[in-house]
Amino acid sequence: MTEFRTILLAEDSHADAEMAIDALRDAKLVNPIVHVEDGVEAMDYLQRRGRFADRAEGHPAVLLLDIKMPRMDGLEVLQQIRGDDKLRNLPVVILSSSREESDLAAGWNLGVNAYVVKPVDGDQFFQAVKVLGKFWAVINEPPAMD
């Protein structure tokens, strides 16, 4: 039996998170989806601590990461992931409304796998997340991670 790896969604906007989850389900993905609301929760999930201490071992297929979040922003999360030997190869896609050049440059400099600006139009956002989900959860062939 094939194990379907989790899609981790770090998004503080409930409306955006709900739409992203709906889009992933509409893409007919059977991967479990875990939604966290900030960078601290994302790192807790990835490092299996706090409320995620008992989660199954293994890394997500992809982290869909917002930048502008409370407590720890997405760029800080990305920096911690890329600095961690066990997480450094985790595919990370920034999914943000920020078009600020400083955010784009920082994301790429920190090793993001893709930077997608959230479309303002709801239908375009829905379609973009469907494509991202299919690519990272089904088509992409990641290296083995510890």
C-alpha positions as CSV (number, residue, x, y, z in Angstrom):
1,M,0.0,0.0,0.0
2,T,1.3,3.4,-0.9
3,E,1.6,5.9,1.9
4,F,0.3,9.4,1.0
5,R,2.4,12.1,2.5
6,T,0.9,15.0,4.2
7,I,0.5,18.4,2.6
8,L,1.3,21.0,5.3
9,L,-0.4,24.3,4.9
10,A,0.9,27.2,7.1
11,E,-1.7,30.0,6.6
12,D,-3.1,32.4,9.2
13,S,-6.1,33.6,7.0
14,H,-9.0,31.2,7.7
15,A,-10.6,32.1,4.3
16,D,-7.4,31.5,2.3
17,A,-6.8,28.2,4.2
18,E,-10.3,27.0,3.6
19,M,-10.1,27.8,-0.1
20,A,-6.7,26.1,-0.4
21,I,-8.0,23.0,1.3
22,D,-11.0,23.0,-1.0
23,A,-8.8,23.4,-4.0
24,L,-6.5,20.5,-2.9
25,R,-9.6,18.3,-2.4
26,D,-11.0,19.4,-5.8
27,A,-7.7,18.2,-7.4
28,K,-8.7,14.7,-6.2
29,L,-5.6,14.5,-3.9
30,V,-6.0,11.9,-1.2
31,N,-3.0,13.2,0.8
32,P,-3.8,14.2,4.3
33,I,-3.8,18.0,4.8
34,V,-2.6,19.6,8.0
35,H,-3.4,23.3,8.5
36,V,-1.4,25.3,11.0
37,E,-1.9,29.0,11.6
38,D,1.6,30.3,12.1
39,G,5.3,29.6,11.8
40,V,5.6,28.3,15.4
41,E,3.0,25.6,14.7
42,A,4.6,24.8,11.4
43,M,7.9,24.1,13.1
44,D,6.2,22.2,15.9
45,Y,4.7,20.0,13.3
46,L,7.9,19.5,11.4
47,Q,9.9,18.8,14.5
48,R,7.2,16.6,16.1
49,R,6.9,18.7,19.3
50,G,4.0,20.2,21.3
51,R,0.6,19.1,20.1
52,F,2.3,17.2,17.2
53,A,4.7,15.2,19.4
54,D,2.8,12.0,18.7
55,R,2.3,12.4,15.0
56,A,3.6,9.7,12.7
57,E,7.2,10.0,11.6
58,G,8.0,11.3,8.2
59,H,8.0,14.6,6.4
60,P,5.3,16.3,4.3
61,A,5.2,16.1,0.6
62,V,5.3,19.9,0.6
63,L,4.9,22.9,2.8
64,L,2.7,25.6,1.4
65,L,3.9,28.6,3.4
66,D,2.5,32.0,3.9
67,I,5.0,34.8,4.7
68,K,2.9,37.2,6.8
69,M,2.0,35.2,9.9
70,P,1.9,36.0,13.6
71,R,4.6,34.7,16.1
72,M,7.0,33.5,13.4
73,D,6.7,34.6,9.8
74,G,7.3,32.3,6.8
75,L,10.8,33.6,6.0
76,E,11.9,32.6,9.6
77,V,10.3,29.2,9.1
78,L,12.1,28.8,5.8
79,Q,15.4,29.8,7.3
80,Q,15.0,27.2,10.1
81,I,14.1,24.5,7.7
82,R,17.1,25.1,5.4
83,G,19.3,25.2,8.5
84,D,18.1,21.8,9.7
85,D,19.9,18.8,8.3
86,K,16.8,16.7,8.6
87,L,14.5,19.2,6.9
88,R,16.7,21.0,4.4
89,N,15.4,19.0,1.4
90,L,11.7,19.5,2.3
91,P,9.9,21.2,-0.7
92,V,8.7,24.6,0.4
93,V,6.4,26.7,-1.7
94,I,5.7,30.3,-0.5
95,L,2.1,31.1,-1.2
96,S,1.8,34.8,-0.3
97,S,0.0,37.9,-1.2
98,S,3.3,39.8,-0.9
99,R,4.8,41.1,-4.1
100,E,7.5,43.0,-2.2
101,E,10.9,42.6,-3.9
102,S,12.5,42.2,-0.5
103,D,10.2,39.2,0.3
104,L,10.8,37.6,-3.1
105,A,14.6,38.0,-2.8
106,A,14.6,36.7,0.7
107,G,12.6,33.7,-0.2
108,W,14.8,32.8,-3.1
109,N,18.0,33.5,-1.1
110,L,16.8,31.2,1.6
111,G,16.1,28.3,-0.8
112,V,12.4,28.3,-1.5
113,N,11.4,25.8,-4.2
114,A,8.7,28.2,-5.6
115,Y,7.3,31.6,-4.8
116,V,3.7,32.0,-5.9
117,V,1.9,35.3,-5.4
118,K,-1.7,34.6,-4.3
119,P,-4.0,35.8,-7.1
120,V,-6.6,38.3,-5.9
121,D,-9.3,36.6,-7.9
122,G,-10.7,33.6,-5.9
123,D,-11.0,31.3,-9.0
124,Q,-7.4,32.0,-10.0
125,F,-6.3,31.3,-6.4
126,F,-8.3,28.0,-6.4
127,Q,-6.7,26.9,-9.7
128,A,-3.2,27.8,-8.6
129,V,-3.5,25.7,-5.4
130,K,-4.9,22.8,-7.4
131,V,-1.9,22.9,-9.7
132,L,0.6,23.3,-6.9
133,G,-1.0,20.4,-5.0
134,K,-0.9,18.0,-8.0
135,F,2.7,18.9,-8.8
136,W,4.2,18.6,-5.3
137,A,2.1,15.7,-4.0
138,V,1.9,13.6,-7.1
139,I,4.3,14.5,-9.9
140,N,7.4,15.7,-8.0
141,E,9.9,12.9,-7.1
142,P,11.7,14.0,-3.9
143,P,14.9,12.6,-2.5
144,A,14.7,10.3,0.5
145,M,14.8,12.3,3.7
146,D,15.8,11.0,7.2
